[in-house]
Amino acid sequence: MRKPTTPADLGFTARDRRQLSQALTDAPQARVFRRLQAVLLMAQGYTAQASAKITSLSLRSVYHWVKRFLVDHQIDVLLDQSRSGRPAVATKITPARILAELKRSPLRLGYRTNVWTVELLADHLHQQYGCEISPHTLRRRMRALGLRCKRPRYIYSEKEPHLPQKKGRLSAN
């Protein structure tokens, strides 16, 4: 049996080409765009090697996506399926609890500082609620709450008396 050389031999139709080119303009992600483009190139008569080179996919991936598409001729098989993802970490530490702990003074809680750092807050939340949370995760959650994490800025209570002498005559203000 000879190898299929034309798109029609592979099983592509003119309807498939129209369907693929329309889906290509509506591709939600770059990964899906590359899959659609690879299958469309094969439907237009490009070789699998050329399609793989143009889309930067492996030859095996091109064959895989073409084969999946030709089973039902549906675009949905080229889209990403929903995944469960990584399980949530530290579910006891809710946004309300983060905000409540931020309102409390670390100095009154026995810490030797009067401002929260992300590392200190993560350690405090771990001790308070008994579930481990990394500073990176806490920083991401705080950003989702609209909070900004900055290093504490030390402000002295009074101006230095001899500042104009040190900086020059124009810095008297």
TIRO-2110 file (N, C-alpha, C; in Angstrom, 1 decimal):
// TIRO-2110
0.8, -1.2, 0.0, N, 1, A
0.0, 0.0, 0.0, CA, 1, A
0.9, 1.2, 0.0, C, 1, A
0.6, 2.2, -0.8, N, 2, A
1.4, 3.4, -0.9, CA, 2, A
1.0, 4.4, 0.1, C, 2, A
1.9, 5.3, 0.5, N, 3, A
1.7, 6.4, 1.4, CA, 3, A
0.8, 7.4, 0.8, C, 3, A
-0.1, 8.0, 1.7, N, 4, A
-1.0, 9.1, 1.1, CA, 4, A
-0.1, 10.3, 0.9, C, 4, A
-0.3, 10.9, -0.3, N, 5, A
0.5, 12.0, -0.7, CA, 5, A
-0.3, 13.3, -0.7, C, 5, A
-1.6, 13.3, -0.9, N, 6, A
-2.4, 14.5, -1.0, CA, 6, A
-3.3, 14.6, 0.2, C, 6, A
-3.7, 15.8, 0.5, N, 7, A
-4.7, 16.0, 1.6, CA, 7, A
-5.9, 15.1, 1.4, C, 7, A
-6.4, 15.0, 0.2, N, 8, A
-7.6, 14.1, 0.0, CA, 8, A
-7.3, 12.7, 0.4, C, 8, A
-6.1, 12.2, 0.0, N, 9, A
-5.7, 10.9, 0.4, CA, 9, A
-5.6, 10.7, 1.9, C, 9, A
-5.2, 11.7, 2.6, N, 10, A
-5.2, 11.7, 4.1, CA, 10, A
-6.6, 11.7, 4.7, C, 10, A
-7.5, 12.3, 4.0, N, 11, A
-8.9, 12.3, 4.5, CA, 11, A
-9.4, 13.7, 4.7, C, 11, A
-8.7, 14.8, 4.3, N, 12, A
-9.1, 16.1, 4.5, CA, 12, A
-10.0, 16.5, 3.4, C, 12, A
-11.0, 17.4, 3.7, N, 13, A
-11.9, 17.9, 2.8, CA, 13, A
-11.8, 19.4, 2.7, C, 13, A
-12.5, 20.1, 1.8, N, 14, A
-12.5, 21.5, 1.7, CA, 14, A
-13.2, 22.1, 2.9, C, 14, A
-14.2, 21.4, 3.4, N, 15, A
-14.9, 21.9, 4.6, CA, 15, A
-13.9, 21.9, 5.8, C, 15, A
-13.0, 20.9, 5.9, N, 16, A
-12.1, 20.8, 7.0, CA, 16, A
-11.1, 22.0, 6.9, C, 16, A
-10.7, 22.4, 5.7, N, 17, A
-9.8, 23.5, 5.5, CA, 17, A
-10.4, 24.8, 6.0, C, 17, A
-11.7, 25.0, 5.6, N, 18, A
-12.4, 26.2, 6.0, CA, 18, A
-12.6, 26.2, 7.5, C, 18, A
-13.0, 25.1, 8.1, N, 19, A
-13.2, 25.0, 9.5, CA, 19, A
-11.9, 25.3, 10.3, C, 19, A
-10.8, 24.7, 9.8, N, 20, A
-9.5, 24.9, 10.5, CA, 20, A
-9.0, 26.4, 10.4, C, 20, A
-9.2, 27.0, 9.2, N, 21, A
-8.7, 28.4, 9.1, CA, 21, A
-9.6, 29.3, 9.9, C, 21, A
-10.9, 29.1, 10.0, N, 22, A
-11.7, 29.9, 10.9, CA, 22, A
-11.3, 29.7, 12.3, C, 22, A
-11.1, 28.5, 12.8, N, 23, A
-10.7, 28.2, 14.1, CA, 23, A
-9.3, 28.8, 14.5, C, 23, A
-8.5, 28.9, 13.4, N, 24, A
-7.2, 29.5, 13.6, CA, 24, A
-7.3, 31.0, 14.0, C, 24, A
-8.2, 31.7, 13.4, N, 25, A
-8.4, 33.1, 13.8, CA, 25, A
-9.0, 33.3, 15.2, C, 25, A
-9.7, 32.3, 15.7, N, 26, A
-10.3, 32.4, 17.0, CA, 26, A
-9.5, 31.6, 18.1, C, 26, A
-8.3, 31.2, 17.8, N, 27, A
-7.5, 30.4, 18.8, CA, 27, A
-7.3, 31.1, 20.1, C, 27, A
-7.7, 30.5, 21.2, N, 28, A
-7.6, 31.2, 22.5, CA, 28, A
-6.1, 31.2, 23.1, C, 28, A
-5.3, 30.3, 22.7, N, 29, A
-3.9, 30.2, 23.2, CA, 29, A
-3.0, 29.9, 22.1, C, 29, A
-1.7, 30.2, 22.3, N, 30, A
-0.7, 30.0, 21.4, CA, 30, A
-0.5, 28.5, 21.1, C, 30, A
-0.6, 27.7, 22.2, N, 31, A
-0.4, 26.2, 22.1, CA, 31, A
-1.5, 25.6, 21.1, C, 31, A
-2.7, 26.1, 21.3, N, 32, A
-3.8, 25.6, 20.4, CA, 32, A
-3.6, 26.1, 19.0, C, 32, A
-3.2, 27.4, 18.9, N, 33, A
-2.9, 28.0, 17.6, CA, 33, A
-1.9, 27.1, 16.8, C, 33, A
-0.8, 26.7, 17.5, N, 34, A
0.2, 25.9, 16.8, CA, 34, A
-0.4, 24.5, 16.3, C, 34, A
-1.2, 23.9, 17.1, N, 35, A
-1.9, 22.7, 16.7, CA, 35, A
-2.8, 22.8, 15.5, C, 35, A
-3.6, 23.9, 15.6, N, 36, A
-4.5, 24.2, 14.5, CA, 36, A
-3.7, 24.5, 13.2, C, 36, A
-2.6, 25.2, 13.3, N, 37, A
-1.8, 25.6, 12.2, CA, 37, A
-1.1, 24.3, 11.6, C, 37, A
-0.7, 23.4, 12.4, N, 38, A
0.0, 22.2, 11.9, CA, 38, A
-1.0, 21.4, 11.1, C, 38, A
-2.2, 21.2, 11.7, N, 39, A
-3.2, 20.4, 11.0, CA, 39, A
-3.7, 21.1, 9.7, C, 39, A
-3.8, 22.4, 9.7, N, 40, A
-4.2, 23.2, 8.5, CA, 40, A
-3.1, 23.1, 7.4, C, 40, A
-1.9, 23.1, 7.8, N, 41, A
-0.8, 23.0, 6.8, CA, 41, A
-0.8, 21.6, 6.2, C, 41, A
-1.1, 20.6, 7.0, N, 42, A
-1.2, 19.3, 6.4, CA, 42, A
-2.4, 19.2, 5.5, C, 42, A
-3.5, 19.9, 5.8, N, 43, A
-4.7, 19.8, 5.0, CA, 43, A
-4.5, 20.6, 3.7, C, 43, A
-3.6, 21.6, 3.7, N, 44, A
-3.2, 22.3, 2.5, CA, 44, A
-2.2, 21.7, 1.6, C, 44, A
-1.7, 20.6, 2.1, N, 45, A
-0.8, 19.8, 1.2, CA, 45, A
0.7, 19.8, 1.6, C, 45, A
1.0, 20.5, 2.7, N, 46, A
2.4, 20.5, 3.2, CA, 46, A
2.7, 19.1, 3.7, C, 46, A
4.0, 18.8, 3.7, N, 47, A
4.4, 17.5, 4.3, CA, 47, A
4.4, 17.7, 5.9, C, 47, A
4.5, 16.6, 6.5, N, 48, A
4.5, 16.6, 8.0, CA, 48, A
5.8, 17.2, 8.5, C, 48, A
6.9, 17.0, 7.8, N, 49, A
8.2, 17.6, 8.2, CA, 49, A
8.1, 19.1, 8.1, C, 49, A
7.6, 19.6, 7.0, N, 50, A
7.5, 21.1, 6.8, CA, 50, A
6.5, 21.7, 7.8, C, 50, A
5.4, 21.0, 8.1, N, 51, A
4.5, 21.5, 9.0, CA, 51, A
5.1, 21.5, 10.4, C, 51, A
5.9, 20.5, 10.8, N, 52, A
6.5, 20.5, 12.1, CA, 52, A
7.6, 21.6, 12.2, C, 52, A
8.3, 21.9, 11.1, N, 53, A
9.3, 22.9, 11.1, CA, 53, A
8.6, 24.3, 11.2, C, 53, A
7.6, 24.6, 10.5, N, 54, A
6.9, 25.9, 10.5, CA, 54, A
6.3, 26.1, 11.9, C, 54, A
5.7, 25.2, 12.5, N, 55, A
5.0, 25.4, 13.8, CA, 55, A
5.9, 25.1, 15.0, C, 55, A
7.1, 24.7, 14.8, N, 56, A
8.0, 24.3, 15.9, CA, 56, A
7.4, 23.2, 16.8, C, 56, A
6.7, 22.3, 16.2, N, 57, A
6.2, 21.1, 16.9, CA, 57, A
7.1, 20.0, 16.5, C, 57, A
7.1, 18.9, 17.3, N, 58, A
7.8, 17.7, 16.9, CA, 58, A
7.0, 17.0, 15.8, C, 58, A
7.7, 16.2, 15.0, N, 59, A
7.0, 15.5, 14.0, CA, 59, A
6.0, 14.5, 14.6, C, 59, A
6.3, 13.9, 15.7, N, 60, A
5.4, 13.0, 16.3, CA, 60, A
4.1, 13.8, 16.7, C, 60, A
4.2, 15.0, 17.2, N, 61, A
3.0, 15.8, 17.6, CA, 61, A
2.2, 16.1, 16.4, C, 61, A
2.8, 16.4, 15.3, N, 62, A
2.0, 16.7, 14.1, CA, 62, A
1.2, 15.5, 13.7, C, 62, A
1.8, 14.4, 13.6, N, 63, A
1.1, 13.2, 13.3, CA, 63, A
0.0, 12.9, 14.3, C, 63, A
0.3, 13.1, 15.6, N, 64, A
-0.7, 12.8, 16.6, CA, 64, A
-2.0, 13.7, 16.4, C, 64, A
-1.8, 15.0, 16.2, N, 65, A
-2.9, 15.9, 16.1, CA, 65, A
-3.7, 15.8, 14.8, C, 65, A
-3.0, 15.4, 13.7, N, 66, A
-3.7, 15.1, 12.5, CA, 66, A
-4.5, 13.9, 12.6, C, 66, A
-4.0, 12.9, 13.2, N, 67, A
-4.7, 11.6, 13.4, CA, 67, A
-5.9, 11.9, 14.3, C, 67, A
-5.8, 12.6, 15.4, N, 68, A
-6.9, 12.9, 16.2, CA, 68, A
-8.0, 13.7, 15.5, C, 68, A
-7.6, 14.7, 14.7, N, 69, A
-8.6, 15.5, 13.9, CA, 69, A
-9.3, 14.7, 12.9, C, 69, A
-8.6, 13.8, 12.2, N, 70, A
-9.2, 13.0, 11.2, CA, 70, A
-10.2, 11.9, 11.6, C, 70, A
-10.2, 11.6, 12.9, N, 71, A
-11.1, 10.6, 13.5, CA, 71, A
-12.6, 11.2, 13.3, C, 71, A
-12.8, 12.4, 13.8, N, 72, A
-14.2, 12.9, 13.8, CA, 72, A
-14.3, 14.2, 13.0, C, 72, A
-13.2, 14.8, 12.5, N, 73, A
-13.2, 16.1, 11.8, CA, 73, A
-13.8, 17.2, 12.7, C, 73, A
-13.5, 17.2, 13.9, N, 74, A
-14.0, 18.2, 14.9, CA, 74, A
-12.8, 19.0, 15.4, C, 74, A
-13.0, 20.3, 15.5, N, 75, A
-12.0, 21.2, 16.1, CA, 75, A
-11.7, 20.9, 17.6, C, 75, A
-12.8, 20.5, 18.3, N, 76, A
-12.7, 20.4, 19.7, CA, 76, A
-11.6, 19.4, 20.2, C, 76, A
-11.2, 18.5, 19.4, N, 77, A
-10.2, 17.5, 19.8, CA, 77, A
-8.8, 18.2, 19.8, C, 77, A
-8.7, 19.4, 19.1, N, 78, A
-7.4, 20.1, 19.1, CA, 78, A
-7.3, 21.1, 20.3, C, 78, A
-8.4, 21.4, 20.9, N, 79, A
-8.4, 22.3, 22.0, CA, 79, A
-7.9, 21.6, 23.3, C, 79, A
-7.5, 22.4, 24.3, N, 80, A
-7.1, 21.9, 25.6, CA, 80, A
-8.3, 21.5, 26.3, C, 80, A
-8.2, 20.3, 27.0, N, 81, A
-9.3, 19.8, 27.8, CA, 81, A
-9.1, 20.4, 29.2, C, 81, A
-10.1, 20.5, 30.0, N, 82, A
-10.0, 21.0, 31.3, CA, 82, A
-9.3, 20.0, 32.2, C, 82, A
-8.5, 20.5, 33.1, N, 83, A
-7.7, 19.7, 33.9, CA, 83, A
-7.9, 20.0, 35.4, C, 83, A
-7.7, 19.1, 36.2, N, 84, A
-8.0, 19.3, 37.7, CA, 84, A
-6.9, 20.3, 38.2, C, 84, A
-5.7, 20.2, 37.8, N, 85, A
-4.7, 21.2, 38.3, CA, 85, A
-4.1, 20.7, 39.6, C, 85, A
-3.2, 21.5, 40.1, N, 86, A
-2.6, 21.2, 41.3, CA, 86, A
-3.6, 21.5, 42.5, C, 86, A
-3.6, 20.6, 43.5, N, 87, A
-4.5, 20.9, 44.6, CA, 87, A
-4.1, 22.1, 45.4, C, 87, A
-5.1, 22.8, 45.9, N, 88, A
-4.9, 24.0, 46.6, CA, 88, A
-4.1, 23.8, 47.9, C, 88, A
-3.2, 24.7, 48.2, N, 89, A
-2.4, 24.6, 49.4, CA, 89, A
-2.9, 25.5, 50.5, C, 89, A
-2.8, 25.1, 51.7, N, 90, A
-3.2, 26.0, 52.8, CA, 90, A
-4.6, 26.5, 52.7, C, 90, A
-5.6, 25.7, 52.6, N, 91, A
-6.9, 26.1, 52.4, CA, 91, A
-7.5, 26.8, 53.6, C, 91, A
-6.9, 26.5, 54.8, N, 92, A
-7.4, 27.2, 56.0, CA, 92, A
-7.1, 28.7, 56.0, C, 92, A
-6.1, 29.0, 55.3, N, 93, A
-5.7, 30.4, 55.3, CA, 93, A
-6.5, 31.1, 54.2, C, 93, A
-7.6, 31.7, 54.6, N, 94, A
-8.5, 32.4, 53.6, CA, 94, A
-8.1, 33.9, 53.5, C, 94, A
-8.6, 34.6, 52.5, N, 95, A
-8.3, 36.0, 52.3, CA, 95, A
-8.7, 36.8, 53.5, C, 95, A
-9.8, 36.5, 54.1, N, 96, A
-10.3, 37.2, 55.3, CA, 96, A
-9.3, 37.0, 56.5, C, 96, A
-8.7, 35.8, 56.6, N, 97, A
-7.8, 35.6, 57.7, CA, 97, A
-6.5, 36.3, 57.5, C, 97, A
-6.0, 36.4, 56.2, N, 98, A
-4.8, 37.2, 55.9, CA, 98, A
-5.0, 38.6, 56.2, C, 98, A
-6.2, 39.2, 55.8, N, 99, A
-6.4, 40.6, 56.1, CA, 99, A
-6.6, 40.8, 57.6, C, 99, A
-7.2, 39.9, 58.4, N, 100, A
-7.3, 40.0, 59.8, CA, 100, A
-5.9, 40.0, 60.5, C, 100, A
-5.0, 39.2, 60.1, N, 101, A
-3.7, 39.1, 60.7, CA, 101, A
-2.9, 40.3, 60.3, C, 101, A
-3.1, 40.9, 59.1, N, 102, A
-2.4, 42.1, 58.7, CA, 102, A
-2.7, 43.3, 59.6, C, 102, A
-4.0, 43.3, 60.1, N, 103, A
-4.4, 44.4, 60.9, CA, 103, A
-3.8, 44.4, 62.3, C, 103, A
-3.4, 43.2, 62.7, N, 104, A
-2.8, 43.1, 64.1, CA, 104, A
-1.3, 43.5, 64.0, C, 104, A
-0.9, 44.1, 65.1, N, 105, A
0.5, 44.5, 65.2, CA, 105, A
1.5, 43.4, 65.5, C, 105, A
2.5, 43.2, 64.7, N, 106, A
3.4, 42.1, 65.1, CA, 106, A
4.2, 42.3, 66.4, C, 106, A
4.4, 43.6, 66.7, N, 107, A
5.0, 44.0, 68.0, CA, 107, A
4.2, 43.5, 69.2, C, 107, A
2.9, 43.6, 69.1, N, 108, A
2.0, 43.2, 70.2, CA, 108, A
1.9, 41.7, 70.3, C, 108, A
2.2, 41.0, 69.2, N, 109, A
2.2, 39.5, 69.2, CA, 109, A
3.4, 38.9, 69.6, C, 109, A
4.4, 39.7, 70.0, N, 110, A
5.7, 39.2, 70.5, CA, 110, A
6.8, 39.2, 69.5, C, 110, A
6.6, 39.7, 68.3, N, 111, A
7.7, 39.7, 67.4, CA, 111, A
8.6, 41.0, 67.6, C, 111, A
9.8, 41.0, 67.2, N, 112, A
10.7, 42.1, 67.5, CA, 112, A
10.7, 43.1, 66.3, C, 112, A
9.5, 43.4, 65.7, N, 113, A
9.4, 44.3, 64.6, CA, 113, A
8.0, 44.9, 64.7, C, 113, A
7.8, 46.1, 64.1, N, 114, A
6.5, 46.7, 64.1, CA, 114, A
5.8, 46.7, 62.7, C, 114, A
6.4, 46.0, 61.8, N, 115, A
5.8, 45.9, 60.4, CA, 115, A
5.9, 44.4, 60.0, C, 115, A
4.9, 44.0, 59.2, N, 116, A
4.9, 42.6, 58.7, CA, 116, A
5.7, 42.5, 57.5, C, 116, A
6.5, 41.5, 57.4, N, 117, A
7.2, 41.1, 56.1, CA, 117, A
6.4, 39.9, 55.7, C, 117, A
6.6, 39.5, 54.4, N, 118, A
5.8, 38.4, 53.9, CA, 118, A
6.3, 37.1, 54.6, C, 118, A
7.6, 37.0, 54.8, N, 119, A
8.2, 35.8, 55.4, CA, 119, A
7.7, 35.7, 56.8, C, 119, A
7.6, 36.8, 57.6, N, 120, A
7.2, 36.8, 58.9, CA, 120, A
5.7, 36.4, 59.0, C, 120, A
4.9, 37.0, 58.1, N, 121, A
3.5, 36.7, 58.1, CA, 121, A
3.2, 35.3, 57.7, C, 121, A
4.0, 34.7, 56.8, N, 122, A
3.8, 33.3, 56.4, CA, 122, A
4.1, 32.4, 57.6, C, 122, A
5.1, 32.7, 58.3, N, 123, A
5.5, 31.9, 59.5, CA, 123, A
4.4, 32.1, 60.6, C, 123, A
3.9, 33.3, 60.8, N, 124, A
2.9, 33.5, 61.8, CA, 124, A
1.6, 32.7, 61.4, C, 124, A
1.2, 32.8, 60.1, N, 125, A
0.0, 32.1, 59.7, CA, 125, A
0.2, 30.6, 59.8, C, 125, A
1.4, 30.1, 59.6, N, 126, A
1.6, 28.7, 59.7, CA, 126, A
1.5, 28.3, 61.2, C, 126, A
2.0, 29.1, 62.1, N, 127, A
1.8, 28.8, 63.5, CA, 127, A
0.4, 28.9, 64.0, C, 127, A
-0.3, 29.9, 63.5, N, 128, A
-1.7, 30.2, 63.9, CA, 128, A
-2.7, 29.2, 63.5, C, 128, A
-2.6, 28.7, 62.2, N, 129, A
-3.6, 27.8, 61.6, CA, 129, A
-3.1, 26.4, 61.3, C, 129, A
-1.8, 26.2, 61.6, N, 130, A
-1.3, 24.8, 61.5, CA, 130, A
-1.2, 24.2, 60.1, C, 130, A
-1.1, 25.1, 59.1, N, 131, A
-0.9, 24.6, 57.7, CA, 131, A
0.2, 25.4, 57.1, C, 131, A
1.1, 24.7, 56.4, N, 132, A
2.3, 25.4, 55.8, CA, 132, A
1.9, 26.2, 54.6, C, 132, A
2.5, 27.4, 54.6, N, 133, A
2.3, 28.3, 53.4, CA, 133, A
3.6, 29.0, 53.1, C, 133, A
4.1, 28.9, 51.9, N, 134, A
5.3, 29.5, 51.5, CA, 134, A
5.2, 31.0, 51.3, C, 134, A
6.2, 31.7, 51.5, N, 135, A
6.1, 33.2, 51.2, CA, 135, A
5.7, 33.5, 49.8, C, 135, A
6.1, 32.7, 48.9, N, 136, A
5.8, 32.9, 47.5, CA, 136, A
4.2, 32.8, 47.3, C, 136, A
3.7, 31.7, 47.9, N, 137, A
2.2, 31.5, 47.8, CA, 137, A
1.5, 32.7, 48.5, C, 137, A
2.0, 33.1, 49.6, N, 138, A
1.3, 34.2, 50.4, CA, 138, A
1.4, 35.5, 49.6, C, 138, A
2.5, 35.7, 49.0, N, 139, A
2.7, 36.9, 48.2, CA, 139, A
1.7, 36.9, 47.0, C, 139, A
1.5, 35.8, 46.4, N, 140, A
0.6, 35.6, 45.2, CA, 140, A
-0.8, 35.9, 45.7, C, 140, A
-1.2, 35.3, 46.9, N, 141, A
-2.5, 35.5, 47.4, CA, 141, A
-2.8, 37.0, 47.8, C, 141, A
-1.8, 37.6, 48.3, N, 142, A
-1.9, 39.0, 48.7, CA, 142, A
-2.0, 39.9, 47.5, C, 142, A
-1.3, 39.6, 46.4, N, 143, A
-1.4, 40.3, 45.2, CA, 143, A
-2.9, 40.2, 44.6, C, 143, A
-3.4, 39.0, 44.7, N, 144, A
-4.8, 38.7, 44.3, CA, 144, A
-5.8, 39.6, 45.1, C, 144, A
-5.5, 39.9, 46.3, N, 145, A
-6.3, 40.7, 47.2, CA, 145, A
-6.2, 42.2, 46.9, C, 145, A
-5.2, 42.5, 46.0, N, 146, A
-5.0, 43.9, 45.7, CA, 146, A
-4.0, 44.6, 46.7, C, 146, A
-3.3, 43.8, 47.5, N, 147, A
-2.2, 44.3, 48.4, CA, 147, A
-0.9, 44.3, 47.7, C, 147, A
-0.1, 45.2, 48.1, N, 148, A
1.3, 45.3, 47.6, CA, 148, A
2.3, 44.9, 48.6, C, 148, A
3.2, 44.1, 48.3, N, 149, A
4.2, 43.7, 49.2, CA, 149, A
5.5, 44.5, 49.0, C, 149, A
5.9, 45.3, 49.9, N, 150, A
7.1, 46.1, 49.8, CA, 150, A
7.9, 45.9, 51.1, C, 150, A
9.2, 46.2, 50.9, N, 151, A
10.1, 46.1, 52.1, CA, 151, A
9.8, 47.3, 53.0, C, 151, A
9.9, 47.1, 54.3, N, 152, A
9.6, 48.2, 55.2, CA, 152, A
10.7, 49.4, 54.9, C, 152, A
10.2, 50.6, 55.0, N, 153, A
11.0, 51.7, 54.8, CA, 153, A
11.2, 52.4, 56.2, C, 153, A
12.4, 52.6, 56.5, N, 154, A
12.7, 53.2, 57.8, CA, 154, A
12.7, 54.7, 57.7, C, 154, A
11.9, 55.3, 58.5, N, 155, A
11.8, 56.8, 58.5, CA, 155, A
12.2, 57.3, 59.9, C, 155, A
13.2, 58.2, 59.9, N, 156, A
13.6, 58.7, 61.2, CA, 156, A
12.7, 59.8, 61.7, C, 156, A
12.6, 59.9, 63.0, N, 157, A
11.6, 60.7, 63.6, CA, 157, A
11.9, 62.2, 63.4, C, 157, A
13.2, 62.5, 63.3, N, 158, A
13.5, 63.9, 63.2, CA, 158, A
14.6, 64.1, 62.1, C, 158, A
14.6, 65.3, 61.6, N, 159, A
15.6, 65.6, 60.5, CA, 159, A
17.0, 65.7, 61.1, C, 159, A
17.9, 65.4, 60.3, N, 160, A
19.3, 65.5, 60.7, CA, 160, A
19.6, 67.0, 60.8, C, 160, A
20.2, 67.5, 61.9, N, 161, A
20.4, 68.9, 62.1, CA, 161, A
21.4, 69.5, 61.1, C, 161, A
22.4, 68.8, 60.7, N, 162, A
23.5, 69.3, 59.9, CA, 162, A
23.4, 68.9, 58.4, C, 162, A
22.2, 68.6, 57.9, N, 163, A
22.0, 68.2, 56.6, CA, 163, A
22.5, 69.2, 55.5, C, 163, A
22.2, 70.5, 55.7, N, 164, A
22.6, 71.5, 54.7, CA, 164, A
24.2, 71.5, 54.6, C, 164, A
24.8, 71.3, 55.7, N, 165, A
26.3, 71.4, 55.6, CA, 165, A
26.9, 70.2, 54.9, C, 165, A
26.2, 69.0, 55.0, N, 166, A
26.7, 67.8, 54.4, CA, 166, A
26.3, 67.8, 52.9, C, 166, A
25.1, 68.3, 52.5, N, 167, A
24.7, 68.2, 51.1, CA, 167, A
25.0, 69.4, 50.3, C, 167, A
25.3, 70.5, 50.9, N, 168, A
25.5, 71.7, 50.1, CA, 168, A
24.5, 72.8, 50.5, C, 168, A
24.6, 74.0, 50.0, N, 169, A
23.8, 75.1, 50.4, CA, 169, A
22.4, 75.0, 49.8, C, 169, A
22.2, 74.3, 48.7, N, 170, A
20.8, 74.2, 48.1, CA, 170, A
19.9, 73.2, 48.7, C, 170, A
20.4, 72.4, 49.7, N, 171, A
19.5, 71.4, 50.2, CA, 171, A
19.0, 71.8, 51.6, C, 171, A
18.8, 73.0, 51.9, N, 172, A
18.4, 73.5, 53.2, CA, 172, A
16.9, 73.2, 53.5, C, 172, A
16.1, 72.9, 52.5, N, 173, A
14.7, 72.6, 52.7, CA, 173, A
14.5, 71.2, 53.3, C, 173, A
END
